[in-house]
Structures are given as C-alpha cells and as structure tokens.
Amino acid sequence: MHEPAPCAHVRPASIQGQHFQVVIVGAGINGIGVFRDLCLQGVQCLLIDKGDVGSGASSAPSRMIHGGLRYLENAEFSLVKEAAQERNNLLLTAPHLVQPLHTVIPLSSRLGGLFASVLRFFGANPPARSRGVLAVALGLTLYDLMGKKDRSLPSHSVRATSPEDRALLSDDIRWTAHFYDAWINHPERLMHELIADGHRAHNPSLVSNHCELLAFHENRLTLRDTVLNTEVGITTDLVVNATGAWLEQLSGLFGVPKGRMVGTKGSHLVMDHPALLAALKGRMVYFEAKDGRVCIVYPFMGRVLAGSTDIPVLNPDEVETDSCEIEYLLKVLHEVFPRLSFSKDQIVYTFVGVRPLATIQSRNVVSGKPDKISRDHYVIVDGPEGPRTLPVVNLVGGKWTTFRALAEETTDAVLKLLQKPRAVSTAGLPIPSTDLGFDGADIQSLRRLCRLTGVVRLSDLVLHRSLAAFLGHLDHATLEVMAQAASEELGWSIERRHLEVSRCRSILVNKHNMQQLGQAN
C-alpha cells in the first residue's frame, strides 16, 4: 500500500488570482479521470465542483464494473467492446477495489425473446418479453468475444436450474445462464486514489470542492466558495466541461449549445435480508421485470443491493428515491424470488444518481424509452464564442466503467489544443492503493480522512468517505464520533458542529430514507 501524496485539496480563497493551464469543472469520475491523465502529462490543472468530490452520479452507481450486456440489442458493439475491455483493465489495475462478480440470468424458455431481440437490433421497439436460452446464449457468446482482450474471467455457461435455485426462483425458471462481470466496493475511494495519483505525478495541480463556477468571461473564471459564500477569480488557457448530468443546465454559462444530454435517475435499495443474502451465494441475479426493465440484485458487504429505475428528470439537484420507486423495486424482487418476503422494513439505505445520457444519434429520445438511450460518450470541442475567448472541451454521456477511456480521449483533445505531446498512457497503469484511512472508524483515522481528502462538510465524511451509512451501520453515536473528528481536524466552533450534524441528519433522513436518524438522542 502506497503512502498518500501531499494533500491536493485547497479552498477557493487560496487560489485567488492564480493561473492554471486547464480548469476542469465537475469532480465526478470522468472529471477526476481527466485530472489524473492530464497530471501524468505534466499539465497544471485545477479540478472544481460545486459539491463534494464524487457527490453526484459517480457516488451512486449500481457499483457494477461491466461491459453492458444489454447494449448488444441496440447494436452498440463498439461501446460494449470498450466497456468490457475497461472492465478487464480495472480488474488488473485496481484489484484492491474491483473484484469479479459471478452473474446469473434466470431463463424460462428456449426461444423466448429471440425474434424481439432481432427486431430491437434493427431499431424496432417490440413489446417486452422475457429472453430465452438461445437469445441469451448468443448474446453471451458475443459478449465473451468482445471482452477477450486481457480477460481474466471465466467464459459463460448455460445449465439446467439447480435444486437450490429452484427453491429460490419462480416456478417457471428452468435454466440459468452464468457469466462474469465485476463490482467495486467503494467507488469514492477509487476517485480519491486517482486524485492522489495525479497530484503525486504533478503537484502544482489542485482540487477544490464546494467551489462553484459563477462566470466565464474571456479567459477569466469567477468561482464561489459555497460554504463561506465568498468569490475569487482565476485565469486559465482552457476549460474542460465535465459537469455530467448538469451539462444542459450549465450550457448557457459555458456558452455551448443545448440539447446534447438528457438525465435519467436510477434508484437503488440496500437491504438487510439474511435469507436472500444466503441464497445468492455471492452471485448477482440479473433479471427482467415483467415490464421489460432489466434489474439486478447482489450481495454487498453483508447486505443486498438491488436496483434500479430509469426515470427522466429535469433538475439533478432535486432527485431522491420516492415511495413509488421503492414499491416498484420491492415488487420486482418478489417477482423473481416469490418464496421470499420483501418489505420497507428491510431497507437500510436508498441512493439515487442521475445518468448523463448523450442524445446525439439516439433515436430513443423521441420514442420515450430512456432505458434504450445509448450509454456511449462523446468529446466535443467548442471554439471561442461570444465573451468567452477560450475553447471548451465538453464530455457528453459516458458510464462509470469507461471513465479511463473517456478521460484518455478528452486528454488527447486537450493536448492537441495545448500543442503538447502525450507522455504517458493510462492503459494498464496501476491505480495505487493509498493509505488514506477509508477503512478506519476511530477518531485518528477519520481525522486523517478529513485532512487528506478535502472534507469540508460533515456530509462529505459520512456519505462519501465511509460506508457506515451505506451499509446501515450508522447510528446517532457513530454520527457524533464522525462530527467530533471533523470538528477537531477542521477547527469548527460548537455552533458549526451542531449545524453540520443537523444538516447531515436531514440529508440521511430525507434523501436516503434513514428514518432511524430522524430524532436525536
């Protein structure tokens, strides 16, 4: 395990008047990937986000690292091939966080869905029908072929349902298909390790969270510290727009065209369900609900993670998991596991993120089928426009698994504009496992996290540095311990500490359905 690099995080006030070669707006996984890649090329960067690092959709994925089996029906072969290879790459470069995931697809017929799959392949939208053995086997054969480069995972198989699985699944399930993807246990940790790796390679590059872009004029950016409500000005040679689901909202600020992205929210449940946990035997079940929506459920560090929905949204700042989504997910779980009971009482945590889906070349935007919109990504360079005298490099779309490939494509575009050659490739480059203290729960470990990972608010520590809340282990006492650690390290007054506890508790109750924290002791 590597020692962490000196802290890359700064507050906005400390960069007043400074100049950076590149400013990256949006500290999600894609912006962070670009930060690391540019640092490795010796480019001085500033990475900013109006919230915490990785606090948007990047902290709310299904925690799967996968090629996207279902995208084959949309004939997105290049996307699936790239994603499968990036999955293989992450298994090699971040084995401390990314692990193989045995996946099971329940099947009830031999030929079901074959004709419908062909129709989908050619752009039609036939009624939902469960896919059968032949359609799934053909898809998995192609999936294996597309992910063969640097592959360390077993090939797929299709077999008759075992007696144990027959006791768990619905009566009509007669076969199961088996294949391997991967999962990541702590995506936020990987994001901070990427930042640390980039800063280690080029320490003039910095990160400032809770730092909002207010204005962009000529080569000058006006930034606001969202906690202190103070403003600073900086200059730059080039801006990277990695705002993800906020791309449309901020198009006017960047002076770039609208209509490139649509957001859909995906809600997930984390459940305390010992019977299902035992029955899954370490495997993920990948299944279709009766309405045709593909859902997943798999063991996650002693809990069960289930998801997800796919609902269009206009304002990513206002999303939360609503009661209808919870009821829907519980219903589809009962469809595939009819012998088990499911209730809201088993839910220990809910989370939701907004997927930034590129509308470029997507015929399914008009058809009203958000789950069919491409997960592919694009890098678009907009030249100087109006009061903005700098180019803007825009990241449109993308998925968690392919962040490195998107960052590489973006970095190449930036290097071309800067007239600078690429010095290092990130393909196959290990992501160091850094001792930042993510696994600790004592005061000293928590203070270390605050010091090295840019914690500004208590919610940063509770929601994005620790898995205690995610796994349903957070109680009033643990919340107070975290507040004490943050307060001591960051020098909060008693009033500020009480404010942070109250604010964090409200987020946990209202956005993550942790009702047990609704009343203080």
N, C-alpha and C positions, 0 to 999 in steps of 0.2 A: 504494500500500500504506500502511495506517494504522500509526502508532506504537501500540504496545500501551498499554492502560490500566495504571495502577499495579497491582501485584500484588493480586489478590483473595484469595489463599490465606493462611490463618493456621493455626497449630497450636492444638489444643484449649485448652492452658493459657492462651492469650492472651484467651480469651473467657469465662473463669470469671466467673460472676455477672452476665453481660450479659443484656439482654432484646432479643428480636427479634420483630417483628410476625408473621413467618411462618418456621417451620423446615421445610425440605424434606429429607426423608430418602430418599436414593437419588440418586446423581450419575451416572445414565445419561443417555441423550439426552433422555428425557422429563422427568426432574427438572431437567436443565440448561435445557431449553426453558421450563419454568415459571419458573425462576430469572431468565432473561433477560426474559421477558414481565412478571413482577412488578416487576423493577427499572425497566423502562420506565414503569411506572405509579407509580413513586415509593414502592414498598413496600420496607421494610427486611427482607431475607431472610438466612437462614443456610442454606446447602446443605451437607449432610454425607453421607459414605459410609464404610462400614467398610473399604472397599478404596480403590483409586485412582479418580480421576475416569474414568468411562467404561470401567472394567475388566471389567464383566460382559458381558452380551449385546450391549451397544451398541458394543463394540470387536470383535465377532465376527460381523457380518452378512455376507451374500453380497456386500456393497458395491454392491448394486444400489439405485437410486432408481427405484421403479417403481409402477405402478398396481395390479398384481396381476391379470394377465390371467386366470389360472386360477380366480380367485374368482367369475367370472361364472357358472360352472356351479353354484355354490351360491346363485345369485340374490342375491349381496351387492352390489347395484348402487350403493347409497349409499357403501359402503366403496371400491369401485373408482373411482367418480367423485371422491371426496375425495382418494384417493391419487394419481390421475392429475393432478389439479389441483395437489396439493402437489409432485409431481414437476416440473410446469411452473414452479411458484413457485421451487423450489430452483435450477433451471436459470437463472432470472433473477437471483436474489438471492445465489447463491454460485457464479458461473461459474468462479472460480479453483479449485474443488474438484469441482464436479459437471458432468459432460460427457455429451453424447448417446451412446447405445450402440446401434449397429446390431445387431439381433437376428434370427436365422434359426431357423425351425422346420422340421425335415425332415418330409416327408409321403410316405406310401407308398400311399395310396388316395384315391379321390374321396369316398366316402361313409362311410368307416370312423369309428366312434365317434359318429355323428350321433344315433342312437337312444339310445345310452348317455348322451350329453350331455343329452338331453331328460329322461331318467329322473333323472339327477343333479340337474337343475334343479328337479324336483318332489320331491326328497328321498330318492330311492332310491339304492342303492349297487350298481350292476351290476358285473360282472367287468371288470377292466382291459382296455381295447382301444385301440389307437392311433387317435388322431383323424385324420380325413381332411381333404381340401381344403375341402369345403363347411362342415363344422363349424368349422374354424379360421377360414375367411374370414368367416363370420357373426360369430364371436366378435371378430375383429379390427375389423370394421366398427363393432360396438357399442363396442369399446374406444376407437377413434378418436373416436367421438361423445362419449363420456363425458369424454375429455381435451381437448376442443376449446377450452375457455376458456384464454386466454393461451398457446396451444400454439405452439411454435416448431419442432416436429419434423415430418418428412415423414409422410404417410399410409402405410398398409400396402400391400403388393402381394403377389401370388401368381404364381409363374412356374415354368416347367419347370427342372429342375435343370441347372446349367451343367456343361460338361465338367470344369472344375476341381473342382467339388463332387462330381461323380460319382466322381472319382478318390479322394476322401476319405471319403465316406459309404458306408453299406452299400448293397448292390446293389438292395434293394427301394425305395430312396428315389427317387421320380420327380419330385417337386415340392418347392419350398421357399417358405415364407411369410416375408415380410420386414416388420419393423416396428421402431419406435424406442422405447426407454426411456432410462434414464440410469444412470451409475455414479459412485461417489465414490471418489477415490483415497486419501483419508486421513480417515476419519470422526472419529478422535480429534482431529485438528487443528480440524475444524469445531466440535467440542464446546468446545474451549478458546477458540475465537474467539467463540462465543456467550457464554461466561462473561465474557470480556474486554469484550464489547459491553454486557452487563448491568451489570458493575461500573463501566464508564465512565459509564453513564447514572445510576447511583445508588451512589456508592462506599461508603456505610455497609453495603451488602450484602456478605457474605463467604462464602468456601468453605473447608471443612476436610475433607480426605480422610484416610483411615486413622483415622477418627473414628466410633466405633460407638455407636449408641443402646442404652443398657443398661436404662433405666427411664423410665416416663412416669407421673407422679403429679400430679394436679390440673393446674397449668399449668407444672410443672417437669420438665425433661428431664435425666437423668443421662447423660453422654457419657464414652466411654473412648478415650484415645489408644492405638491398638492396637500402636504401636511401643514407646512408653515404658511402657505399661500403667498409666497414671495416669488419674484420674477428675476431671471437672469438672461443675458444674451451671449450667444456664441456664434462663431462663423465656421463654415465648412466648405469643402470642394465639391461634395456630392452627398446626396441623401438616398438611403435605401428605405423604401416603404414596406415594412414587414408587419403591418397592422392587422393582418388576418381578417377576422370577422368584422372589424371596424373599417375595412377598406372603403366601402361605399360612404359611410358617414363622414370620413375624412377626405374624400376626393376633392372637395372644394378647397380645403386648407392646403392640400398639396398641389392644387391646380392641375389635376389629371381627370380624364373622362370618367363618368359614372357608367354603371351597367356592366361591370366586369365580374361581379361576385354576388352570390345570394347566400344567406346564412340559414342553416337549419340546426335546431337544437337536438342534442342526444342526451337523454336522461338515463341514469343507472341507479341500481339499488345495491347496497352492501347489506347482506343479511346474516344473522346468526341462526343457522339452520343445520344443526348437527346431523340430522338424518340424511339430508341431501348432500352435505359435505362428505359423509362417509360413503354414500352410494356413488358419487362421482369418481372416487378413487384417483384423484389427481388429474382427471381429464376435463376438458371443456366439451360441452354439448353445444353444437352449432345447429340450429333448427329453424324451420319455418313456422311462423304462426299461421292460423287459418286465413288471415287476411293477406298472406304472402310476405309479410315483413320478416327478414332474417334476424334472429335474436341469438344471444349467447348466454351461457351460464357456466361458470367455472370456479374452482376453489381458489381463494386468495388469502393466504397467510392466516388460516384458521377460520375465515369467513367464506361466504359465497357471493360472488359478484355477478349481477345479471343486468342485461341491457339489450338493446337500447331503443329509444324512439328516434324519429326523424321528422321534425316539425318545423316548417318555415317560420322565421322570426325576423322582425324589422330592427329591433333595438337589442343588441347583445348585452347591454348593461343591465337589462331588466329581466333576464331569464332566470327561471327557477323551476324545479321539478314540481309540477302541480299534481293535485289528487287524481286527476283523470289518468295521467301517465303512470302513477303508482298502481292504480287499479288495473290498467292495461297490462303492465308487466307481470303483476301477480296472476292475472288471468291466463296469459300465455305460458307462464311457468306451470300452471295447473293443467293446461292442455297437453303438455309433453310429459309431465310427471303426475298423472291423475291419482296415484296412490298416496301422494304426499299432500299435506295441507300447507297453505300459504296464507299469511295474514300480515297486516301492517305492523303488528307487534314484533315480528321477526326482523324488521328493518332497523339497522343501527345507524345508517348514514345514507343520504342520497347526494348525487352530484350531477351536474349538467354542464355541458360545454356547447359552444356554437361552432359548427363546422363551416369554414370558409370555402364554399364551393364555386369554382370558376364557371361562369355562364358562357364563356367562349366556346363556340361549337357544340353547345349542349342542346339537343332537341327536346330534352325532357323538362326544361324550364317552363315552356309554354304548355306542355302536356300535364303539368301539375303533379309530377311524380318525383318528389325531392330525393327519394332513395335511389333513383336512377341517374341523377346528375353525376357527371364524372368527378372522380376524386383526383384527377390529374392536376398538374401545376404548370404555370407559365411565368416567365420572366419578361416583363415589358418595360422598355426604356422610353420615358417621355423626355424630350428635349426641353430646353428653357422655354418658358411660357409666361407671358404677362409680366408681373412684378418679380417672378422667380427667374433668376439668371443661371440656375444650376439644373443639370439633369436630375431626374428622379428614376431610380430603378425599383420597379414595383414587383412584389411577389404576389401572385394571384393563385389561390387554391392551394392544393397540397394536402398531404396526410402525414401523421406523426412518423410512420416508418420511413418515409422517403426524405426526411429532413436533410440528411447529408448530401443527397444528390441535388436537391433544390438549392442548398447553400453553395454547392460547387458551381452550379450553373449561374447563380447570382454573382458569386465572386468572380467568375470569368468575365461577366459583363462589366463589373466594376473595374477590374484590372485593365480591361480594354479601354475604358473611358479615362483611366488614370495613366494609360500608356506604360503599364508596368507588367513584366512577365510573371507567370506563376512560378513560384519557387518550390512548393511542396504540395503533394496530393494528399487528401484526407482518406482516400480509398485504402482500406486495410490498416489505417493508422489507429493504434490502440487509444482508447479513452481512459486515462489513468483513474484508478480507484483512489480517490483522495480522502484523507482522514479529516473530514470537515465536522465530524461529530453527529451525523444523522442518526446513528443507532443508539445514541445515549439519551437517558432520561433524567440524569442528575443535573444539578444546578450548573456545574462546571461545563458539562457537555453542551447544555442549552446556551450558556453564555458564549461558548466558542462558536456555536452556530450563528448567534446574533452578530458576533464580531466579524466573521469571515464570509458571511453570505448576504450581507446587506439588509438585515432585518430592520424595518422602520416602524412597523405596527405589530401589535401582538398577534393579529390575524395572519401576518406573514409567517410567524413562527409556528402557530398552531395548525394552519391549513396547508402550508407549502413546504415546511421543513420537517415535520413529524407526521407519522402515520397514526398517531393515537386517536385523533378524531375520526379518520377514515375507517378505522377498524372498530370503532365504537367503544374504545377503551378510555375515552376522555370523560372525566367526572369533574366536579367542582374543585376538588383538592388538586388534581393534576393541572387544571387551568390556572389555579393560583400559583402553583410552583413555576409554571411557564411565565406567568406575569412577573413573578419575583426575579427570575433570571433575566428577562428582558429589561426590567426596570433597573436592576443593578448594573447591567452592561451598558445600557443606553442613557443612564442618568435621568430617568423620569422622575417627576415630582409625584407626590401621593395622589394629587388630583389627576395627573395624566395617566397614572397606572389605573385608577378607578375607571376613567373614561375608556381606556383601551380594553379593559375586561368587559365592561358593559357593551361596547361596540362589537367585540368578538363574539360574545354570547349571543347577541342579536343575530349576527350572521349565521351562527351554528343552528339556531332555532328556526329562523325564517327561510334560509336557503338550503339547509342540509337536513332539516327535519329531525334535529336532535332535541326533541321536546323535553328530555330529562334535564336539560340545562336551562330550562325556562325560568326557574326560580333559584335565586342564590340561597345558599345555606344561611 
